Amino acid sequence: MIIDAHVHLGGAPARQGSPQEILQQLDEIGAGAAVTMPGPGLRPDNAGLRPLLEAGGGRFHGCAWVNPALGHEAAAELESCGQWGWKFVKLQPEMHNFSMLDQATEEVAEVAGALGMTVIVHTGGSVKAQPWAVGEIASRHRGTRFILDHMGGPEAEDVRVAILMAERHPNIWLGTSKSIDRHKYRQAVDVIGAERLVFGSDAPNVSMASEIVRVQHAGFSEAELELILGRNALHLLQA
Ligand SMILES: [Zn+2]
């Protein structure tokens, strides 16, 4: 079973993120389902994602994308998405220019925990999106699950801190997407176990096929791959 835990559905046609295009990519890698969030924007269009989810024939699982730079509105929007049965929410501190330490971000973490939703946090590329900040919010909200996505980003030192944060905090999972050093996947699993590494591609800007190959060639056993490529995401969807 394969689940892609990081996909953007919709957005401008040039992104090639229509339901049909995403389903085609899922078929290419043999994936059954995807965790899907709206395309990028200052106010990501969560309501507009709903009809696109229906076009997935049950293969798309909704992921809210909220912006804590908008203040209390972020947590309020998340409440609505939770009522639609969505199990994930994404935060992008770099693009939206907020801090993981902001009050509004804490409110989102609180609501997510209460609704049993997992918070996917973009890391890498700016001082606002650093792994230690995910560790800090995870320590303040132990009842909320976080995916530290991109494993800290392109800098080796950030990846090291990302793995350390996951080691320190059992409510942090690591997301594989756009993390280019395949040896880091193996290193992470040696430290935190295969149960807390989650495959995601960040399609459609990134190809699912090229993302999954890197994970498949990282030296994992069949049992480990089964967890990383699908079972772990399923566990979070059912939590
Ligand atoms: Zn993304």
Boltz pocket constraint, residues with backbone or C-beta under 6 A from the ligand:
constraints:
  - pocket:
      binder: B
      contacts: [[A, 6], [A, 8], [A, 202]]
      max_distance: 6.0
